Amino acid sequence: MADVPTAIASEKLVASFPGQVQMRAPLAQASTTTLVRSLLLGKCFASPTLFPMCMKLMKVIINSNSALLSPDRNIFLRALVRGLIYNHFCAGVTPQEVKEKVASIKAQGYAGVILGFSREIVVDDHEDGLMSEDTQRNSNDKCIGEWLHANLDTLKLIGTGDYMNIKFTGAGQSTSEALLAKKSPSRQMQEALDTIVRQARSQGTCIWVDAEQQAFQPMVDKWAIDLMRKHNRDGQAWVYNTIQAYLKASRQVVLEHMRLAKDEGWTLGIKLVRGAYLTSDMRERIWATKPETDENYNSIVRDVLSKSFPPFDKTSFPGVNLFVAGHNKESIRMATKLVRDLVASGEDLKPVGYGQLQGMADEVSCELVQLRKAANDSTGLSEEEARLRRQMAPQPYKCLAWGSVSDCMHFLTRRAVENATAMDRLQDGLVEVRAELKRRFLPFRS
Ligand SMILES: Cc1cc2nc3c(=O)[nH]c(=O)nc-3n(C[C@H](O)[C@H](O)[C@H](O)COP(=O)(O)OP(=O)(O)OC[C@H]3O[C@@H](n4cnc5c(N)ncnc54)[C@H](O)[C@@H]3O)c2cc1C
């Protein structure tokens, strides 16, 4: 706990630290183009008539072989798709565009980005059935090789303090089948994973393993644990595994992973989400109601941060790095306030990351950026006060995909289907977006 002078300094710091309610117009830093696009897309995706129509149109485009309907070949379609959708959600087509986007996000005050390559290897079932064993093996190796290179190319576009997200099933059919059959990764896949994590560590980047549908998830957890066991050995989580709080078993899963980390002496990286597969996954394994999912999500955040996760307490708690991923303002505010109070009471906390998807929940992200800027402002503070204040700072990130317009359309369509229940979020921030646009263009009417 804090010694007396630190405690006094902390009280002063908390008193002078801006609470979220004092934050002024967090969207003031968003560009007008972003705000207008958020308004249009929010309206469209939350409309019961327009959303299915847009999804149908996206599916027609991505499934068509016609040059006319290919955004990569038809320059008019590309310009339209880029202006309306791609630029809102994605990082860029070329490495140069991505680097510029990443730099512009950091210049706004974000701690960094979480970047992923949009192309997921999908093998055509019909082709697959016609292949000989050798051709099949070569095709599997080719898929994993392509996946590895795409991830290594992605790592070249980010740096220290950033994250790269990987999805195991993105490595192709043989990998998906191994996960379903509860097998270990193939030798080639294991080497690919180790190469990715080694490269990430050498440049100070962390790896996020995305959570998938429940049929895959037990082995996704196991493979991710094996990576953490191997690579999270120096007191730092280089690899994070994703926990889906909408699963009734998720708290127990966190506990089991904490036990392993404690017994085997490695650091557990947890990226906490609510879960994206509500409509397609086994419903009985998911909390019956949204408030139950919310309570579970918030209690995992609370208990991990305050190191009180029975049977673990402060004296026995293993090394855990937490990343709070989501768009829910209440959960994020609860977490940032808790971090501030814990640091003020003398707890030595590791920095907590917060992530929202590019193009979504900008009002939540911008509020976090404002808090981070305020926390890093050391004007008038002693060295010790400035240090504590920096510890209180949230670490906001934007999560985005890069790749060709066609690949990103495939990616966005798959995510929109998986996240159908979360698309309402695009509408949620519209009150703030409208207020910000009014403030800019109708300053005398507010
Ligand atoms: C940066 C980032 C990374 C992500 N990575 C992953 C990932 O790897 N794997 C993954 O599965 N998802 C991932 N997601 C998506 C995430 O799981 C959620 O679908 C999405 O973020 C919406 O949840 P929320 O907490 O942001 O907001 P909220 O709007 O507060 O919550 C919506 C979510 O609540 C849950 N929910 C809604 N209704 C009910 C109900 N009746 N009963 C029970 N639960 C309900 C669902 O999970 C729904 O998606 C990620 C999200 C972000 C922002």
The ligand as a Gaussian input file, in Angstrom:
#p B3LYP/6-31G(d) Opt

LIG

0 1
 C      -11.243000      -4.325000     -30.369000
 C      -12.228000      -5.430000     -30.433000
 C      -11.805000      -6.742000     -30.653000
 C      -12.740000      -7.792000     -30.696000
 N      -12.331000      -9.071000     -30.866000
 C      -13.228000     -10.087000     -30.771000
 C      -12.822000     -11.442000     -30.803000
 O      -11.646000     -11.759000     -30.939000
 N      -13.780000     -12.403000     -30.705000
 C      -15.106000     -12.116000     -30.525000
 O      -15.911000     -13.035000     -30.374000
 N      -15.516000     -10.831000     -30.505000
 C      -14.615000      -9.822000     -30.622000
 N      -15.046000      -8.524000     -30.591000
 C      -16.497000      -8.222000     -30.683000
 C      -17.123000      -8.223000     -29.307000
 O      -17.155000      -9.528000     -28.796000
 C      -18.557000      -7.688000     -29.316000
 O      -19.344000      -8.399000     -30.224000
 C      -18.672000      -6.243000     -29.668000
 O      -17.566000      -5.516000     -29.227000
 C      -19.952000      -5.669000     -29.008000
 O      -19.846000      -5.768000     -27.614000
 P      -19.521000      -4.481000     -26.711000
 O      -18.966000      -4.940000     -25.429000
 O      -18.650000      -3.604000     -27.509000
 O      -20.871000      -3.698000     -26.597000
 P      -22.345000      -3.992000     -26.073000
 O      -23.238000      -3.360000     -27.087000
 O      -22.493000      -3.543000     -24.656000
 O      -22.594000      -5.520000     -26.109000
 C      -23.123000      -6.196000     -27.215000
 C      -22.742000      -7.632000     -26.947000
 O      -23.446000      -8.071000     -25.750000
 C      -23.718000      -9.442000     -25.858000
 N      -25.173000      -9.622000     -25.785000
 C      -26.116000      -8.904000     -26.415000
 N      -27.337000      -9.381000     -26.129000
 C      -27.177000     -10.440000     -25.308000
 C      -28.071000     -11.365000     -24.688000
 N      -29.390000     -11.307000     -24.853000
 N      -27.563000     -12.311000     -23.899000
 C      -26.216000     -12.401000     -23.714000
 N      -25.315000     -11.553000     -24.274000
 C      -25.785000     -10.593000     -25.083000
 C      -23.171000      -9.883000     -27.215000
 O      -21.867000     -10.386000     -26.989000
 C      -23.140000      -8.611000     -28.037000
 O      -22.154000      -8.651000     -29.070000
 C      -14.119000      -7.493000     -30.530000
 C      -14.531000      -6.178000     -30.311000
 C      -13.603000      -5.156000     -30.263000
 C      -14.080000      -3.771000     -30.018000

